Each structure stands twice: as structure tokens, then as C-alpha cells.
Amino acid sequence: MQTIQTPDSGSITARRTLVGMDLEVKDENGDTIATVVVSEREAWTLFRALGVELLA
């Protein structure tokens, strides 16, 4: 699991699942505003596009 803090005091947490990666977005109050499961390949494409490296 890896959590990235966003500039607006929110966070994005990435968790490995059996089918890929679960990405959970929380607002500055800690409320979940979005969650999505994507394939690992799609997740890494997104991370690279954002310039974010996660420790695997």
C-alpha cells in the first residue's frame, strides 16, 4: 500500500488486489470521494503519466 498526499490536503491510496490495483481518493476531510480498481498495467501507465513512483 502506498499513499500520496495531494496539494489540496487530500490523498490517493494505491493497494494491490488479486485483479490489479485499487485506487482510493480521499478529500481533505478524509472522506472517500472515489475508488476504482484497474489492471496493474493501467495503474502503472497512470503513475508514469503523473510522474509518481510507487515502491512495489
mmCIF file of the C-alpha atoms, coordinates in Angstrom:
data_MODEL
# 
_entry.id   MODEL 
# 
loop_
_atom_site.group_PDB 
_atom_site.id 
_atom_site.type_symbol 
_atom_site.label_atom_id 
_atom_site.label_alt_id 
_atom_site.label_comp_id 
_atom_site.label_asym_id 
_atom_site.label_entity_id 
_atom_site.label_seq_id 
_atom_site.pdbx_PDB_ins_code 
_atom_site.Cartn_x 
_atom_site.Cartn_y 
_atom_site.Cartn_z 
_atom_site.occupancy 
_atom_site.B_iso_or_equiv 
_atom_site.pdbx_formal_charge 
_atom_site.auth_seq_id 
_atom_site.auth_comp_id 
_atom_site.auth_asym_id 
_atom_site.auth_atom_id 
_atom_site.pdbx_PDB_model_num 
ATOM 1  C CA . MET A 1 1  ? 0.000   0.000   0.000   1.00 0.00 ? 1  MET A CA 1 
ATOM 2  C CA . GLN A 1 2  ? 1.235   3.481   -0.852  1.00 0.00 ? 2  GLN A CA 1 
ATOM 3  C CA . THR A 1 3  ? -0.416  6.811   -0.086  1.00 0.00 ? 3  THR A CA 1 
ATOM 4  C CA . ILE A 1 4  ? 0.281   10.049  -1.923  1.00 0.00 ? 4  ILE A CA 1 
ATOM 5  C CA . GLN A 1 5  ? -0.730  13.390  -0.420  1.00 0.00 ? 5  GLN A CA 1 
ATOM 6  C CA . THR A 1 6  ? -2.337  15.801  -2.870  1.00 0.00 ? 6  THR A CA 1 
ATOM 7  C CA . PRO A 1 7  ? -1.752  19.577  -2.907  1.00 0.00 ? 7  PRO A CA 1 
ATOM 8  C CA . ASP A 1 8  ? -5.295  20.185  -1.595  1.00 0.00 ? 8  ASP A CA 1 
ATOM 9  C CA . SER A 1 9  ? -4.600  18.051  1.542   1.00 0.00 ? 9  SER A CA 1 
ATOM 10 C CA . GLY A 1 10 ? -6.392  15.019  0.126   1.00 0.00 ? 10 GLY A CA 1 
ATOM 11 C CA . SER A 1 11 ? -4.795  11.663  -0.620  1.00 0.00 ? 11 SER A CA 1 
ATOM 12 C CA . ILE A 1 12 ? -4.644  8.872   -3.150  1.00 0.00 ? 12 ILE A CA 1 
ATOM 13 C CA . THR A 1 13 ? -4.012  5.380   -1.820  1.00 0.00 ? 13 THR A CA 1 
ATOM 14 C CA . ALA A 1 14 ? -2.977  2.512   -4.092  1.00 0.00 ? 14 ALA A CA 1 
ATOM 15 C CA . ARG A 1 15 ? -3.448  -1.081  -2.918  1.00 0.00 ? 15 ARG A CA 1 
ATOM 16 C CA . ARG A 1 16 ? -2.644  -4.264  -4.803  1.00 0.00 ? 16 ARG A CA 1 
ATOM 17 C CA . THR A 1 17 ? -5.577  -6.633  -5.311  1.00 0.00 ? 17 THR A CA 1 
ATOM 18 C CA . LEU A 1 18 ? -5.877  -10.025 -6.970  1.00 0.00 ? 18 LEU A CA 1 
ATOM 19 C CA . VAL A 1 19 ? -7.056  -8.363  -10.195 1.00 0.00 ? 19 VAL A CA 1 
ATOM 20 C CA . GLY A 1 20 ? -4.907  -5.213  -10.256 1.00 0.00 ? 20 GLY A CA 1 
ATOM 21 C CA . MET A 1 21 ? -4.744  -2.029  -8.214  1.00 0.00 ? 21 MET A CA 1 
ATOM 22 C CA . ASP A 1 22 ? -7.413  -0.404  -6.057  1.00 0.00 ? 22 ASP A CA 1 
ATOM 23 C CA . LEU A 1 23 ? -7.087  3.396   -6.164  1.00 0.00 ? 23 LEU A CA 1 
ATOM 24 C CA . GLU A 1 24 ? -8.917  5.295   -3.431  1.00 0.00 ? 24 GLU A CA 1 
ATOM 25 C CA . VAL A 1 25 ? -9.183  9.097   -3.488  1.00 0.00 ? 25 VAL A CA 1 
ATOM 26 C CA . LYS A 1 26 ? -9.974  10.977  -0.272  1.00 0.00 ? 26 LYS A CA 1 
ATOM 27 C CA . ASP A 1 27 ? -10.707 14.658  0.215   1.00 0.00 ? 27 ASP A CA 1 
ATOM 28 C CA . GLU A 1 28 ? -9.093  16.933  2.810   1.00 0.00 ? 28 GLU A CA 1 
ATOM 29 C CA . ASN A 1 29 ? -11.606 15.730  5.432   1.00 0.00 ? 29 ASN A CA 1 
ATOM 30 C CA . GLY A 1 30 ? -10.640 12.088  4.935   1.00 0.00 ? 30 GLY A CA 1 
ATOM 31 C CA . ASP A 1 31 ? -13.908 11.219  3.167   1.00 0.00 ? 31 ASP A CA 1 
ATOM 32 C CA . THR A 1 32 ? -13.616 8.773   0.256   1.00 0.00 ? 32 THR A CA 1 
ATOM 33 C CA . ILE A 1 33 ? -14.742 10.542  -2.900  1.00 0.00 ? 33 ILE A CA 1 
ATOM 34 C CA . ALA A 1 34 ? -13.736 7.904   -5.457  1.00 0.00 ? 34 ALA A CA 1 
ATOM 35 C CA . THR A 1 35 ? -12.466 4.364   -5.659  1.00 0.00 ? 35 THR A CA 1 
ATOM 36 C CA . VAL A 1 36 ? -11.634 2.336   -8.734  1.00 0.00 ? 36 VAL A CA 1 
ATOM 37 C CA . VAL A 1 37 ? -9.968  -0.992  -9.492  1.00 0.00 ? 37 VAL A CA 1 
ATOM 38 C CA . VAL A 1 38 ? -7.800  -1.013  -12.612 1.00 0.00 ? 38 VAL A CA 1 
ATOM 39 C CA . SER A 1 39 ? -5.401  -3.544  -14.053 1.00 0.00 ? 39 SER A CA 1 
ATOM 40 C CA . GLU A 1 40 ? -1.836  -3.259  -12.825 1.00 0.00 ? 40 GLU A CA 1 
ATOM 41 C CA . ARG A 1 41 ? -0.741  -2.274  -16.329 1.00 0.00 ? 41 ARG A CA 1 
ATOM 42 C CA . GLU A 1 42 ? -3.258  0.595   -16.449 1.00 0.00 ? 42 GLU A CA 1 
ATOM 43 C CA . ALA A 1 43 ? -2.274  1.728   -12.961 1.00 0.00 ? 43 ALA A CA 1 
ATOM 44 C CA . TRP A 1 44 ? 1.425   1.914   -13.840 1.00 0.00 ? 44 TRP A CA 1 
ATOM 45 C CA . THR A 1 45 ? 0.599   3.805   -17.034 1.00 0.00 ? 45 THR A CA 1 
ATOM 46 C CA . LEU A 1 46 ? -1.276  6.343   -14.915 1.00 0.00 ? 46 LEU A CA 1 
ATOM 47 C CA . PHE A 1 47 ? 1.528   6.587   -12.328 1.00 0.00 ? 47 PHE A CA 1 
ATOM 48 C CA . ARG A 1 48 ? 4.118   7.192   -15.028 1.00 0.00 ? 48 ARG A CA 1 
ATOM 49 C CA . ALA A 1 49 ? 1.907   9.826   -16.659 1.00 0.00 ? 49 ALA A CA 1 
ATOM 50 C CA . LEU A 1 50 ? 1.574   11.610  -13.317 1.00 0.00 ? 50 LEU A CA 1 
ATOM 51 C CA . GLY A 1 51 ? 5.296   11.357  -12.652 1.00 0.00 ? 51 GLY A CA 1 
ATOM 52 C CA . VAL A 1 52 ? 4.717   9.381   -9.466  1.00 0.00 ? 52 VAL A CA 1 
ATOM 53 C CA . GLU A 1 53 ? 6.808   6.370   -8.495  1.00 0.00 ? 53 GLU A CA 1 
ATOM 54 C CA . LEU A 1 54 ? 5.443   3.844   -6.022  1.00 0.00 ? 54 LEU A CA 1 
ATOM 55 C CA . LEU A 1 55 ? 7.521   1.396   -4.084  1.00 0.00 ? 55 LEU A CA 1 
ATOM 56 C CA . ALA A 1 56 ? 6.321   -2.054  -5.134  1.00 0.00 ? 56 ALA A CA 1 
# 
